Amino acid sequence: MNEQFEALKNKYGCHLQVAAALGVTRRTYYNYRNAGDKLPKRVMLAISLLLADDDQESLTAIRESSS
């Protein structure tokens, strides 16, 4: 999982930008990074979408369903 977070960091420039792209706070993002493979499925899905392509409609739907 750490490889995916590093790939996102390389894509967005810094971990803070990745947190913003995921729609979470900095603290929540660091908790996700420390959770390893114990992440919720919706977070894993959002990460895979960010790595694959910036599908904003799918990401918005994930964020709205988690609220």
C-alpha distance (Angstrom), angle and dihedral (degrees) to the residues before:
residue distance angle dihedral
M1 . . .
N2 3.81 . .
E3 3.80 89.0 .
Q4 3.80 89.6 59.4
F5 3.80 92.3 50.5
E6 3.80 90.3 49.7
A7 3.81 90.7 48.5
L8 3.81 89.2 52.3
K9 3.80 89.9 48.4
N10 3.80 89.9 52.8
K11 3.80 91.0 48.0
Y12 3.82 96.8 47.3
G13 3.81 100.2 30.2
C14 3.80 101.1 -119.3
H15 3.77 140.8 19.8
L16 3.81 91.8 -106.9
Q17 3.82 89.8 60.3
V18 3.81 89.4 50.0
A19 3.81 90.3 52.5
A20 3.80 89.1 52.3
A21 3.81 91.3 48.8
L22 3.81 89.6 52.0
G23 3.79 90.5 47.7
V24 3.80 95.7 -123.0
T25 3.79 135.5 116.5
R26 3.78 122.3 -96.1
R27 3.81 90.9 -107.8
T28 3.81 93.3 50.7
Y29 3.79 90.2 48.5
Y30 3.82 92.1 52.6
N31 3.81 89.3 48.4
Y32 3.81 87.8 53.9
R33 3.81 90.4 50.4
N34 3.80 91.4 51.0
A35 3.82 93.5 45.8
G36 3.79 92.2 71.4
D37 3.80 111.9 -172.9
K38 3.82 93.5 -6.6
L39 3.81 94.0 84.3
P40 3.80 121.1 132.5
K41 3.80 113.5 -99.9
R42 3.81 92.8 -116.1
V43 3.82 89.8 57.4
M44 3.80 91.9 48.7
L45 3.80 88.9 49.5
A46 3.81 92.0 50.2
I47 3.81 91.0 49.3
S48 3.79 92.3 49.8
L49 3.82 90.2 49.0
L50 3.80 91.0 50.9
L51 3.79 91.1 49.8
A52 3.80 94.1 45.8
D53 3.78 100.2 43.2
D54 3.79 140.0 -38.4
D55 3.79 96.2 -94.0
Q56 3.80 96.3 171.1
E57 3.81 95.2 -179.6
S58 3.80 92.0 57.5
L59 3.80 92.4 44.8
T60 3.80 91.4 49.6
A61 3.81 90.4 51.1
I62 3.81 90.9 51.4
R63 3.81 92.0 49.3
E64 3.81 92.6 48.1
S65 3.81 93.1 48.4
S66 3.81 91.4 53.0
S67 3.82 93.8 52.3
